[in-house]
Structures are given as C-alpha cells and as structure tokens.
Amino acid sequence: MDTWFTLNLGDAMLAEDALELIKQLFAPEYLKSHHPKDMAVFFRHESEGRLHCEINVYFSPASAVVALAVDAVTCPRPSPDELGLLAGYEDSWSILFQKSDDK
C-alpha cells in the first residue's frame, strides 16, 4: 500500500494536545509492528499566506492504522521540504522520500 494520509490540526498554537495524542496512538502500533523503518509520522507548519500557520500531519503508508484512528484523509506523498519527524524511525527520510529514479 502506497497511500499517504494527512490531517490538518488547525492553529499551530492549539495543536499540542492533538500532536501528543497522535504520538500516544503511534507508540504501541510501532512497537507491535517491530519498529518498521518505513513507519513514521511527520508534521509541517503551513501558512499559505495566512497570518497564522496551521499544523498538517502526514502519515506514511505503514502508519495507516494510526492515520485512520484519527480520521486522517488520503493524500499524495508530501514534499519532504520543511517536514519535521513527529514519531517513528529517525532515518525514515531516506526510505520514504528517496527519488523515484533511486529505487
């Protein structure tokens, strides 16, 4: 499955509880799955010209169970630019965001 998921948490200043919930939901699934290197959750502050930025969370395909638990919706693979890792394997970047010609 190559489907990514996204969830807009709204105002970045109010998103801390939701981010913590996602980390709490992710941890047991990550452990149960034996720490797969392609299982990760990322976040990005996005403003799109607005005064206040919003937090968007991106779930890798291997994180689908967590994504569905928080009602995330499907999306294309995000650009890795300005993404932060919320949860998962620290070096998942090289696995999840390799260029298609590198495969």
C-alpha positions as CSV (number, residue, x, y, z in Angstrom):
1,M,0.0,0.0,0.0
2,D,1.5,3.4,-1.1
3,T,-1.3,5.6,0.3
4,W,-0.2,8.5,2.5
5,F,-2.6,10.2,4.9
6,T,-2.9,13.8,6.2
7,L,-4.6,15.5,9.0
8,N,-4.9,19.3,9.4
9,L,-4.8,20.1,13.1
10,G,-5.6,23.8,12.6
11,D,-3.9,26.6,14.5
12,A,-0.4,25.6,15.5
13,M,-0.7,27.2,18.9
14,L,-3.6,24.9,19.7
15,A,-2.3,21.7,18.3
16,E,-0.1,20.4,21.1
17,D,-2.7,18.1,22.6
18,A,-3.6,16.6,19.2
19,L,0.1,16.0,18.4
20,E,0.6,14.3,21.8
21,L,-2.4,12.1,21.1
22,I,-1.0,11.0,17.8
23,K,2.3,10.1,19.4
24,Q,0.5,8.1,22.1
25,L,-1.5,6.2,19.4
26,F,1.6,5.7,17.3
27,A,3.9,4.2,20.0
28,P,2.1,0.9,20.6
29,E,1.4,0.3,16.9
30,Y,5.1,1.0,16.2
31,L,6.1,-1.5,18.9
32,K,3.6,-4.1,17.8
33,S,4.9,-3.8,14.2
34,H,8.5,-4.4,15.4
35,H,9.7,-0.8,14.7
36,P,9.5,-0.8,10.8
37,K,11.8,1.7,9.2
38,D,9.0,3.0,6.9
39,M,6.5,3.7,9.7
40,A,6.6,7.4,10.5
41,V,4.5,10.5,11.2
42,F,5.7,13.9,10.0
43,F,4.4,17.4,10.6
44,R,4.8,20.8,8.9
45,H,3.8,24.3,9.8
46,E,1.9,25.7,6.8
47,S,0.6,29.2,6.4
48,E,-0.3,29.5,2.7
49,G,-0.3,33.3,3.0
50,R,-2.5,33.5,6.1
51,L,-1.5,35.4,9.3
52,H,-1.4,32.2,11.5
53,C,0.1,28.9,10.5
54,E,-1.6,25.6,10.8
55,I,-0.1,22.2,11.5
56,N,-0.5,19.5,9.0
57,V,0.4,15.9,9.9
58,Y,1.4,13.3,7.4
59,F,1.3,9.6,8.0
60,S,3.4,7.2,5.9
61,P,1.6,4.3,4.4
62,A,2.9,2.0,7.1
63,S,1.2,4.2,9.7
64,A,-2.3,3.8,8.2
65,V,-3.7,2.3,11.3
66,V,-2.8,5.4,13.3
67,A,-4.0,7.7,10.5
68,L,-7.4,6.0,10.3
69,A,-7.7,6.2,14.1
70,V,-7.6,10.0,13.9
71,D,-9.7,10.3,10.8
72,A,-6.9,11.4,8.5
73,V,-7.6,11.5,4.8
74,T,-5.6,10.2,1.9
75,C,-3.2,12.4,0.1
76,P,-0.2,12.3,-2.2
77,R,3.2,11.8,-0.7
78,P,4.2,15.2,0.8
79,S,7.3,17.0,-0.2
80,P,10.0,16.5,2.4
81,D,10.7,20.2,2.5
82,E,10.3,21.6,6.0
83,L,8.8,18.4,7.4
84,G,9.6,17.5,11.0
85,L,9.5,14.0,12.3
86,L,6.8,13.6,15.0
87,A,7.2,9.8,15.5
88,G,9.0,6.8,14.0
89,Y,12.4,5.8,12.8
90,E,14.8,8.7,12.7
91,D,16.3,7.7,9.3
92,S,12.9,7.0,7.7
93,W,13.5,10.0,5.4
94,S,15.9,8.1,3.2
95,I,13.4,5.3,2.8
96,L,10.2,7.3,2.4
97,F,11.5,10.3,0.3
98,Q,14.0,8.7,-2.0
99,K,13.8,9.9,-5.5
100,S,11.9,7.6,-7.8
101,D,15.0,7.1,-10.0
102,D,16.9,6.0,-7.0
103,K,14.7,3.0,-6.4
